[in-house]
Amino acid sequence: MATIAILDDDPQYLARIHALVEQCAPKDESRTILDANCIDDLTQIISADTHIDILVTDIMMPEGQPSGIDIVQGFFPPSAGTQIIYMSGDLGQAPEVYRTSHVYFLLKPIDEEKLRDALRRAYDALPTARPAMLRVKCGHKEQLINISSIRYLESSLHKALIHCGDRTFETYARLDELQAQLPAHFSRCHRSFLVNLAYLKSFEGSEACLRDGTIIPVSRRKLRDVQCDLLAYLGSRGG
């Protein structure tokens, strides 16, 4: 079962693409199709702990809002395993898609055969394993959090705050306990912060800037460790 999310700010075109995806998706593959008319709709899907396997997104968004490419950079790092299919009515946008990993660029109006090819490639590229999850206790219930959605963790008083997209989970746990359950690309950059290097945009001195603009402090004591972690992470991705 694959979850396909479609993001387009035009409601009528969104409905049209939904129907086309339903029609063109591989017949031998099961699927759930979710619609997002704006970035808020998409973040609600992500915040519901839904893992998006395939994202079909328009590039151009209303003025003042992040583009589809910016959204992919901020919410779907390569480690998420989400396969990206871009759409645009402007062929001039095609070179920009190479800022991110993706499987296809579709020119609007969408050609059915090309969409069918794009979806087949996206299915074929899906990781065979389901996403790794972090199990934490939030209040009186246990919560499973998709590890690839975690941007950073923060220690606050006696709690750990786990920041995912626009949602934050609170749990009574120490950062070192949580770090032991996370992959090596979660770097302890500060006594009170643990950052997912998959979301890192830039790193200079005492600050790490994430792709969504969040600034994470880096202590001098942890600086060398973060540099080593970053080099190891980039090396694991082939640079």
C-alpha positions in Angstrom: 0.0 0.0 0.0 1.5 3.3 -1.1 0.2 6.7 0.1 0.2 9.3 -2.7 -0.2 13.0 -1.9 -1.1 15.6 -4.5 -0.3 19.3 -3.9 -1.8 21.9 -6.2 -3.2 25.3 -5.3 -5.9 25.2 -8.0 -8.9 23.1 -6.6 -10.2 22.2 -10.0 -6.9 21.1 -11.3 -6.3 19.2 -8.1 -9.4 17.2 -8.7 -8.4 16.6 -12.3 -4.9 15.4 -11.2 -6.5 13.2 -8.5 -8.6 11.5 -11.2 -5.7 11.1 -13.5 -3.5 9.6 -10.8 -6.2 7.1 -9.9 -6.5 6.2 -13.6 -2.8 6.0 -14.4 -1.3 4.4 -11.2 -0.1 0.9 -11.7 -3.0 -1.5 -11.6 -1.1 -4.1 -9.6 -0.3 -1.6 -6.8 -2.6 -0.6 -4.0 -2.7 3.1 -3.0 -4.3 5.8 -0.9 -4.5 9.2 -2.6 -4.6 12.4 -0.4 -5.2 15.9 -1.7 -3.6 19.1 -0.5 -4.7 22.5 -1.8 -1.9 24.4 0.1 1.1 23.8 2.3 -1.1 23.9 5.4 -3.1 20.9 4.0 0.1 19.1 3.4 1.5 19.7 6.8 -1.7 18.5 8.4 -1.2 15.2 6.5 2.4 15.0 7.7 1.4 15.9 11.3 -1.1 13.0 11.3 2.0 10.8 11.1 1.1 9.7 7.6 4.1 8.6 5.7 3.9 10.0 2.1 5.4 7.5 -0.3 4.9 9.6 -3.5 4.4 13.3 -3.7 3.0 14.8 -6.9 3.4 18.6 -6.5 3.0 21.7 -8.6 6.0 23.9 -8.5 4.4 27.3 -8.7 2.5 28.4 -5.6 0.6 31.7 -4.8 2.8 34.7 -4.3 4.4 34.8 -0.8 4.2 31.0 -0.4 7.1 28.6 -0.8 7.3 26.8 -4.1 6.9 23.1 -4.5 10.7 22.8 -4.7 11.1 24.7 -1.4 8.5 22.4 0.2 10.3 19.3 -0.9 13.6 20.7 0.4 12.0 21.6 3.8 9.9 18.5 4.4 11.2 15.6 2.3 14.9 15.1 2.6 16.4 12.1 0.7 16.3 10.0 3.9 12.5 10.2 3.9 12.3 7.9 1.0 9.5 9.9 -0.6 9.5 9.8 -4.4 8.9 13.3 -5.9 7.0 14.0 -9.1 7.0 17.7 -10.1 4.4 19.4 -12.3 4.5 22.9 -13.9 2.9 24.8 -16.7 6.2 26.6 -17.2 8.9 24.6 -18.9 11.4 27.2 -17.6 11.0 25.6 -14.2 12.5 22.3 -15.3 16.1 23.2 -14.5 15.1 24.2 -10.9 13.9 20.7 -10.0 17.5 19.5 -9.9 17.9 21.2 -6.6 16.2 18.1 -5.1 16.0 14.4 -5.7 13.0 13.5 -7.9 11.8 10.9 -10.3 10.0 13.0 -12.9 9.0 16.5 -14.2 5.6 16.7 -15.9 4.6 19.7 -18.1 1.1 20.9 -17.7 -1.4 20.0 -19.2 -0.5 16.5 -18.0 0.0 13.8 -20.6 -1.6 10.6 -19.4 1.2 8.3 -20.7 3.9 10.5 -19.1 2.0 10.4 -15.8 1.7 6.7 -16.1 5.4 6.4 -16.7 6.2 8.8 -13.8 4.1 6.8 -11.3 5.6 3.5 -12.4 9.1 4.9 -11.9 8.0 6.3 -8.5 6.6 2.9 -7.3 9.7 1.1 -8.6 12.0 3.5 -6.6 10.1 3.1 -3.3 12.2 1.7 -0.5 11.4 -1.9 0.3 11.5 -1.2 4.0 8.9 0.9 5.8 10.2 4.0 7.5 11.9 3.7 10.8 9.8 4.9 13.7 10.7 6.4 17.1 8.5 5.2 20.0 8.0 7.7 22.8 5.4 8.2 25.6 3.5 11.5 25.2 1.3 12.0 28.3 -0.6 8.7 28.9 -0.2 7.2 25.5 2.6 5.9 23.3 3.4 7.7 20.1 5.1 6.4 17.0 7.0 9.2 15.2 8.4 8.8 11.7 12.1 9.3 12.3 12.7 10.9 8.9 10.1 13.6 9.7 12.1 14.8 12.8 14.0 18.0 12.1 15.5 18.5 15.6 15.0 17.6 19.2 15.3 20.1 22.1 15.6 19.7 25.8 13.3 22.0 27.8 13.1 21.7 31.6 12.4 18.0 32.3 11.0 17.3 28.8 12.3 16.6 25.3 10.6 18.4 22.5 10.6 16.5 19.2 10.0 18.9 16.3 8.4 17.4 13.2 7.2 19.7 10.4 4.7 22.1 12.2 4.0 19.6 15.0 6.0 19.2 18.2 5.8 16.1 20.5 6.6 16.4 24.2 8.0 13.5 26.2 9.7 13.0 29.5 13.0 11.7 28.3 16.6 12.8 28.1 18.2 13.7 24.8 20.9 11.1 25.3 18.2 8.4 25.7 16.5 9.5 22.5 19.8 9.8 20.6 20.6 6.2 21.4 17.4 5.2 19.4 18.2 7.5 16.4 20.4 7.1 13.3 23.9 8.5 13.3 22.9 11.6 11.3 21.2 13.0 14.4 24.1 15.0 15.8 24.3 16.4 19.3 25.2 20.0 18.5 24.5 21.5 21.9 23.7 20.3 25.4 20.1 21.1 24.7 19.8 20.3 21.0 20.0 17.3 18.7 19.8 18.1 15.0 18.8 15.9 12.0 21.6 16.6 9.5 19.3 15.6 6.6 17.5 18.9 7.1 20.6 21.0 7.4 20.9 23.9 4.9 24.1 25.5 6.1 26.5 25.3 9.0 28.7 28.1 10.2 30.4 28.4 13.5 28.0 28.6 16.3 24.8 28.2 14.2 23.2 25.5 12.1 20.5 26.7 9.7 17.8 24.2 8.7 16.0 24.3 5.3 12.9 25.8 6.9 14.9 28.7 8.3 15.2 27.4 11.9 18.4 28.3 13.6 19.9 25.7 16.0 22.8 26.7 18.3 26.1 24.8 18.1 28.3 25.0 21.2 32.0 25.3 20.8 32.4 22.1 22.8 30.3 20.2 20.2 31.6 21.9 17.1 34.2 19.3 16.2 31.8 16.5 16.8 29.2 18.1 14.5 31.8 18.6 11.8 32.7 14.9 11.9 29.1 13.8 12.0 28.4 16.0 8.9 31.3 14.6 7.0 30.3 11.1 7.8 26.7 11.8 6.7 27.7 13.4 3.4 30.1 10.5 2.8 27.2 8.0 3.4 25.2 9.8 0.7 28.1 9.8 -1.8 29.0 13.5 -1.1 
